[in-house]
Amino acid sequence: MFGRRRPPRLETERMVLRLPAHADYQAWTALREESRAFLTPWEPTWAADHLTRKSFTNRVYWAQRASRSRTSLPLFIIRHDGVLLGAITLDNIRRGPAQSGTIGYWIGQPFARHGYMREAIAALVNFAFTELDLSRIEAACLPENAASRGVLEKAGFKYEGVAQSYLQISGRWRNHVLYSNLRGDRRGKTDAGA
């Protein structure tokens, strides 16, 4: 179970989703740098130390703490041959009456449009519904990000509307389109006191 014993490890036909590890630094830095122009139009502005070892080390420790506290599940997407493809995070996990979380993701440019992210989203959503007993998964992206909108729709997410000034992207507040995926059987436990 997530946060109780070993960190979760999700396996799909072509990949493994697992917490980042210190040994991933070189692969992560290389992929982020190689994909910089591809990623930065859709992401918050990178800090000056974004690609440093210290920043990555902090990211690994944060991932471990967040997983243990059950507030977030930040996973690297690793192809079965060991190649880092990108990352996906189930964040803002809310219990009680909400039973929901938010996903965010990125994929390296060489691996875009090969179905990897759709496969990763499907695995994480399934885990969230079956193992975490969540009822609702949310996602948001820029309205002009056709690739992200398409992968969400193919993964079963439904368009819900527009959030005004949702996130700062490239240094300015941007509207985002909102999507959600609902568990088919929403009669699950709430554990409001947990």
SULLINRA-V278182 format. One line per field, one symbol per residue. phi: phi as a letter, one per 40 degrees, with the letter a starting at -180 (. if undefined). psi: psi as a letter, one per 40 degrees, with the letter a starting at -180 (. if undefined). burial: # if it has 24 or more other ideal C-beta (glycine too) atoms within 12 Angstrom, else .. A space follows every 50 residues. Layout:
phi->???
psi->???
burial->???
//
This chain:
phi->.dgbbcccbbbbdbabbaccbdccdcccccccccbdcccccbbddccdbd ccccccdccccccccccccgbabcbcbbcdcgccbiaabcbfcbbgccfa abbbaabcdcbcgbgccccccdcccdccccccfcbabbaaacdccccccc cccccgcbcbibbcfcacbfgbcbcbcbbabbcdbccccbfdcc
psi->ihedbiiihhhadeihhiiiideeddddddddddedddddeeiihhided eiddddddddddddddddefeighiihhideehhdaihhhifhhaaddfi ihiiiiiideeifeeddddddddddddddddefidhhiiiiidegddddd ddddeeihhdahhhfdihhfeihiiiihiihhhdhfeiidfde.
burial->.##...##.#.#..#######..##.###.##..#...#..##..#.... .....#..##..#..##..#.########...#############...## #########.##..###############.############..#.###. ##..#.#........##.#....#.######.#...........
//
